[in-house]
Amino acid sequence: MSDTRDSNPGRFVSAHAVAELAGVSRSAVSRAFTPGASIAPATLARVREAAAALGYQVNDLARGLLANRSRLVGLVTSDAETPFRAQMIAALSHALIERSNVPAIISIGPTADDIANATRQLLRYRAEATVFLSGSPPTSLVELTRRNGQPLILINRAETGLDSVHCDDRDGAQQAFEALRLTGASRFAVINRINPSPSLFAREHAFAECAAASGFEATIVRAALADYDGGREAARQLLESGPAPDAVFCVNDLMAFGTLDHFRGAGLRVPADVSVIGFDDVPVAAWASYRLTTLRQDPRRIAHDVVSILDRRLADPDSPPISAYVPVELVVRETVRAHGLEVVS
């Protein structure tokens, strides 16, 4: 197989071309680019000089096929265009490339055909591992991938017997409740989607539990989607259903943005009339038009933990499932009355 481009336009320079220019054997070129291989320093220098002159690059795909190791890592996600998911994909891609992996992003659509196409992609290319970035890909896809022998790592979801990385949703919801309670609020609400992912449901449930433990009942309002329009719709339902709340916890920042805009359009003052907290701390949260108080989960920390788990799993395939929990941090801005809270600039 030709694995580099030689001097003819449109072709890859081959290892054979490097060997000819350096005046060495083809096997010497191979050893020069194989970590730990035995090769004389003078020969190595000639090969590297010739490779640089020709623009030669090792064909890792071909090497992976020979070694039965593709170096591909599948990143399975839905809603890849949403801000936090995009941050997570970027952080994972960077961490995997540093590990000498090739991230392959597989975006799952809502239909059965979308799921079938994703399944084919995952299995045909013999990925070294697969990372599921959300709760949306169905359990059937996770199980099929597991049966085909791929190491799997789940982010913000849990399946029995599989490795996973979670942000601390429960602690984040507790921090949100305590911050809102400090404002003197008494009418609490949670905004979520109708069919939440396990992570979004955990945030809702934990907040409602915290409210109940303090003698309050949190009103739960759900919209079709956990996006900006969903936030606006849920806020509309909330205002139409009774007295306006004075404290609202949104399970992600996108819903919080929609909630804020609907409240303001309805004449409510934020935070004088109602305080709002989101979750994720996407870049837009810091924009002057929102200045959203939110819970920050760090995509880089999550990516670091994913790579760490992957290393441990490949080193010991039979070890018990590994779980990592990433702490979240309350970032106080201008959508909460800051009684005793330090507002970030």
C-alpha positions as CSV (number, residue, x, y, z in Angstrom):
1,M,0.0,0.0,0.0
2,S,1.3,3.4,-0.9
3,D,1.4,5.5,2.2
4,T,2.9,8.9,1.2
5,R,3.0,11.4,-1.6
6,D,5.9,11.3,-4.1
7,S,6.9,14.0,-6.5
8,N,4.1,13.5,-8.9
9,P,1.2,15.9,-8.2
10,G,-1.9,14.2,-6.6
11,R,0.1,11.2,-5.2
12,F,1.3,10.5,-1.7
13,V,5.0,10.5,-1.1
14,S,6.0,6.8,-0.6
15,A,8.4,5.4,2.0
16,H,10.2,3.9,-1.1
17,A,10.8,7.4,-2.3
18,V,12.2,8.4,1.0
19,A,14.5,5.3,1.0
20,E,15.8,6.2,-2.5
21,L,16.6,9.8,-1.6
22,A,18.3,8.8,1.7
23,G,20.1,5.9,0.1
24,V,18.8,3.3,2.6
25,S,16.5,0.3,2.6
26,R,12.7,0.5,2.8
27,S,12.9,-1.3,6.2
28,A,15.3,1.4,7.5
29,V,12.6,4.0,6.7
30,S,10.1,1.9,8.6
31,R,12.4,1.6,11.6
32,A,13.1,5.3,11.6
33,F,9.5,6.1,12.3
34,T,8.8,3.2,14.7
35,P,9.3,4.2,18.4
36,G,12.0,2.1,20.0
37,A,13.1,0.4,16.8
38,S,16.9,-0.2,16.3
39,I,18.5,2.1,13.8
40,A,21.9,3.7,13.6
41,P,21.9,7.4,14.4
42,A,23.5,8.4,11.1
43,T,20.9,6.4,9.2
44,L,18.1,7.9,11.2
45,A,19.4,11.4,10.4
46,R,19.5,10.7,6.7
47,V,16.0,9.2,6.7
48,R,14.6,12.2,8.6
49,E,16.3,14.7,6.4
50,A,14.9,13.0,3.2
51,A,11.5,12.7,4.7
52,A,11.5,16.4,5.5
53,A,12.6,17.3,2.0
54,L,9.8,15.2,0.4
55,G,7.1,16.1,2.9
56,Y,6.7,12.5,4.0
57,Q,4.2,11.5,6.7
58,V,3.7,8.1,8.2
59,N,0.4,6.4,7.2
60,D,-1.0,5.7,10.6
61,L,-4.2,4.2,9.1
62,A,-2.2,1.5,7.3
63,R,-0.1,0.8,10.4
64,G,-3.3,0.6,12.5
65,L,-4.8,-2.0,10.0
66,L,-1.6,-4.1,10.2
67,A,-1.7,-3.9,14.0
68,N,-5.5,-4.4,14.2
69,R,-5.7,-1.1,16.0
70,S,-7.4,1.8,14.1
71,R,-6.6,4.6,16.7
72,L,-10.1,6.0,15.9
73,V,-12.2,6.9,18.8
74,G,-15.9,7.4,18.1
75,L,-17.6,10.4,19.7
76,V,-21.4,9.7,19.5
77,T,-23.6,12.7,20.2
78,S,-26.9,14.3,19.4
79,D,-27.5,18.1,19.1
80,A,-23.8,18.6,18.3
81,E,-24.5,22.2,17.4
82,T,-25.6,23.2,20.9
83,P,-23.0,25.3,22.8
84,F,-22.1,23.0,25.6
85,R,-22.0,19.9,23.3
86,A,-19.8,21.8,20.9
87,Q,-17.4,22.7,23.8
88,M,-17.4,19.1,24.9
89,I,-16.6,17.8,21.4
90,A,-13.8,20.4,21.0
91,A,-12.3,19.4,24.4
92,L,-12.5,15.7,23.7
93,S,-11.0,16.1,20.2
94,H,-8.1,18.0,21.6
95,A,-7.4,15.5,24.4
96,L,-7.7,12.5,22.0
97,I,-5.4,14.1,19.4
98,E,-2.8,14.7,22.1
99,R,-3.1,11.0,22.9
100,S,-2.4,10.2,19.2
101,N,-6.0,9.2,18.5
102,V,-8.2,10.2,15.7
103,P,-11.6,11.5,16.9
104,A,-14.5,10.4,14.7
105,I,-17.7,12.5,15.4
106,I,-20.9,10.6,14.8
107,S,-24.0,12.7,15.1
108,I,-27.2,10.8,16.0
109,G,-30.5,12.1,14.4
110,P,-33.9,11.3,15.8
111,T,-35.0,8.5,13.3
112,A,-34.4,4.8,13.2
113,D,-32.4,5.2,10.0
114,D,-30.2,7.8,11.7
115,I,-29.4,5.3,14.5
116,A,-28.8,2.4,12.0
117,N,-26.4,4.6,10.0
118,A,-24.5,5.5,13.2
119,T,-24.3,1.8,14.2
120,R,-22.7,0.9,10.8
121,Q,-20.2,3.7,11.1
122,L,-19.2,2.6,14.7
123,L,-18.7,-1.0,13.8
124,R,-17.3,-0.9,10.3
125,Y,-14.2,1.2,11.2
126,R,-13.3,-0.9,14.3
127,A,-12.9,2.1,16.6
128,E,-10.4,1.7,19.4
129,A,-13.1,3.0,21.8
130,T,-16.4,4.9,21.7
131,V,-17.5,7.8,23.9
132,F,-21.2,8.6,24.2
133,L,-21.6,12.3,24.9
134,S,-25.2,12.5,25.9
135,G,-28.3,10.6,27.1
136,S,-29.9,10.8,23.7
137,P,-28.3,7.8,21.8
138,P,-30.5,4.8,22.7
139,T,-29.5,2.1,25.1
140,S,-29.8,-0.4,22.1
141,L,-26.9,1.4,20.4
142,V,-24.8,1.3,23.5
143,E,-25.5,-2.4,23.9
144,L,-24.6,-3.3,20.3
145,T,-21.3,-1.4,20.6
146,R,-20.5,-3.2,23.8
147,R,-21.3,-6.7,22.3
148,N,-18.8,-5.9,19.5
149,G,-16.0,-5.6,22.1
150,Q,-15.3,-1.9,22.0
151,P,-14.4,-0.1,25.2
152,L,-17.2,2.4,26.0
153,I,-17.2,5.5,28.1
154,L,-20.4,7.3,28.9
155,I,-20.6,11.0,29.7
156,N,-23.4,12.1,32.0
157,R,-25.3,8.9,31.7
158,A,-24.9,5.5,33.4
159,E,-25.4,1.9,32.2
160,T,-24.6,-1.1,34.3
161,G,-21.1,-2.4,33.9
162,L,-19.8,0.5,31.8
163,D,-17.2,3.2,32.4
164,S,-18.6,6.7,32.9
165,V,-17.8,10.4,33.6
166,H,-20.4,12.5,35.3
167,C,-20.6,16.1,36.3
168,D,-22.0,16.4,39.9
169,D,-25.6,17.2,38.9
170,R,-26.9,16.7,42.4
171,D,-24.4,19.0,44.0
172,G,-24.9,21.6,41.3
173,A,-28.7,21.6,41.9
174,Q,-28.1,22.0,45.6
175,Q,-25.8,24.9,45.0
176,A,-28.5,26.5,42.8
177,F,-31.2,26.1,45.5
178,E,-29.0,27.5,48.3
179,A,-28.1,30.5,46.1
180,L,-31.8,31.2,45.3
181,R,-32.8,30.6,48.9
182,L,-30.3,33.4,50.0
183,T,-32.4,35.8,47.9
184,G,-35.3,35.3,50.2
185,A,-37.3,33.5,47.5
186,S,-40.3,31.4,48.4
187,R,-41.9,30.5,45.0
188,F,-39.4,28.1,43.3
189,A,-39.7,26.6,39.9
190,V,-37.6,24.2,37.7
191,I,-37.6,24.4,33.9
192,N,-36.8,21.2,32.0
193,R,-37.8,19.3,28.9
194,I,-40.6,16.7,28.6
195,N,-38.3,13.7,28.1
196,P,-35.1,14.7,29.9
197,S,-31.8,12.9,29.6
198,P,-30.7,11.2,32.9
199,S,-28.4,14.1,33.7
200,L,-31.2,16.8,33.2
201,F,-33.6,14.7,35.2
202,A,-31.0,14.4,38.0
203,R,-30.7,18.1,38.2
204,E,-34.5,18.6,38.3
205,H,-35.0,15.9,40.9
206,A,-32.2,17.1,43.2
207,F,-33.4,20.7,43.2
208,A,-37.0,19.6,44.0
209,E,-35.6,17.5,46.9
210,C,-33.6,20.4,48.3
211,A,-36.7,22.6,48.1
212,A,-38.9,20.0,49.8
213,A,-36.3,19.5,52.6
214,S,-36.5,23.2,53.3
215,G,-40.3,23.2,53.4
216,F,-41.0,24.5,49.8
217,E,-42.6,22.9,46.8
218,A,-40.8,23.5,43.5
219,T,-43.1,23.8,40.5
220,I,-41.9,21.7,37.6
221,V,-42.5,23.0,34.1
222,R,-41.4,21.1,30.9
223,A,-41.2,22.0,27.3
224,A,-40.7,19.8,24.2
225,L,-37.0,20.6,23.8
226,A,-34.2,21.7,26.1
227,D,-33.3,24.7,23.9
228,Y,-33.9,28.4,23.7
229,D,-37.4,28.1,22.4
230,G,-38.1,25.4,25.0
231,G,-37.1,27.9,27.7
232,R,-39.4,30.6,26.3
233,E,-42.3,28.1,26.1
234,A,-41.8,26.8,29.6
235,A,-41.6,30.4,31.0
236,R,-44.8,31.2,29.2
237,Q,-46.5,28.2,30.8
238,L,-45.1,29.1,34.1
239,L,-46.5,32.7,34.1
240,E,-49.9,31.5,32.8
241,S,-50.3,28.8,35.4
242,G,-50.4,31.1,38.5
243,P,-48.4,33.6,40.5
244,A,-45.1,34.4,39.0
245,P,-42.2,32.6,40.7
246,D,-39.4,34.5,42.4
247,A,-36.7,31.9,41.8
248,V,-36.2,29.7,38.7
249,F,-33.7,26.9,38.1
250,C,-33.2,26.0,34.4
251,V,-31.5,22.6,33.8
252,N,-29.3,24.2,31.1
253,D,-28.2,27.6,29.9
254,L,-30.1,27.5,26.6
255,M,-33.4,27.1,28.4
256,A,-32.3,29.9,30.9
257,F,-31.7,32.3,28.0
258,G,-35.2,31.7,26.6
259,T,-36.7,32.0,30.1
260,L,-34.9,35.3,30.7
261,D,-36.1,36.8,27.4
262,H,-39.7,35.7,28.0
263,F,-39.7,37.1,31.6
264,R,-38.3,40.4,30.5
265,G,-40.8,40.6,27.6
266,A,-43.6,40.0,30.1
267,G,-42.4,42.9,32.2
268,L,-40.6,41.0,35.0
269,R,-37.4,42.5,36.3
270,V,-34.5,40.2,36.7
271,P,-33.3,39.8,39.4
272,A,-35.5,42.3,41.3
273,D,-38.7,40.3,40.6
274,V,-37.3,36.9,39.8
275,S,-33.9,35.3,40.0
276,V,-32.8,32.8,37.4
277,I,-30.0,30.2,37.4
278,G,-28.8,28.0,34.5
279,F,-26.4,25.1,34.2
280,D,-23.3,24.6,32.0
281,D,-21.7,28.1,31.8
282,V,-21.6,28.3,28.0
283,P,-19.8,31.4,26.6
284,V,-23.0,33.2,25.9
285,A,-23.8,33.2,29.6
286,A,-21.2,35.9,30.2
287,W,-22.5,38.2,27.4
288,A,-23.7,41.6,28.6
289,S,-27.3,40.9,27.4
290,Y,-27.6,37.8,29.7
291,R,-24.9,37.9,32.5
292,L,-26.5,34.6,33.6
293,T,-25.7,33.0,37.0
294,T,-25.0,29.4,36.3
295,L,-23.3,26.2,37.3
296,R,-20.0,25.6,35.4
297,Q,-19.0,22.2,34.4
298,D,-15.5,22.1,32.8
299,P,-15.3,20.3,29.4
300,R,-11.5,20.1,29.7
301,R,-11.7,18.3,33.0
302,I,-14.3,15.9,31.6
303,A,-12.1,15.2,28.6
304,H,-9.1,14.6,30.8
305,D,-11.1,12.1,32.9
306,V,-12.3,10.3,29.7
307,V,-8.7,9.9,28.4
308,S,-7.6,8.7,31.8
309,I,-10.3,6.1,32.0
310,L,-9.5,5.0,28.4
311,D,-5.9,4.4,29.3
312,R,-6.8,2.4,32.4
313,R,-9.4,0.3,30.5
314,L,-7.0,-0.6,27.7
315,A,-4.3,-1.5,30.2
316,D,-6.7,-3.7,32.2
317,P,-9.8,-4.7,30.1
318,D,-11.2,-6.9,32.9
319,S,-11.1,-4.4,35.7
320,P,-14.4,-3.3,37.4
321,P,-16.3,-0.3,35.8
322,I,-14.7,3.0,36.4
323,S,-16.7,6.1,37.3
324,A,-15.4,9.7,37.7
325,Y,-17.3,12.6,39.1
326,V,-16.5,16.2,38.0
327,P,-17.3,19.0,40.4
328,V,-19.4,22.0,39.3
329,E,-18.9,25.6,40.4
330,L,-21.5,28.2,40.9
331,V,-20.7,31.3,38.8
332,V,-22.6,34.3,40.1
333,R,-23.5,37.0,37.7
334,E,-26.4,39.4,37.5
335,T,-29.6,37.2,37.3
336,V,-29.6,36.5,41.0
337,R,-29.8,39.0,43.9
338,A,-26.3,38.5,45.3
339,H,-26.9,38.3,49.1
340,G,-23.6,37.1,50.4
341,L,-22.5,35.9,46.9
342,E,-19.5,37.1,45.0
343,V,-20.4,38.3,41.5
344,V,-17.8,37.6,38.8
345,S,-16.9,40.6,36.6
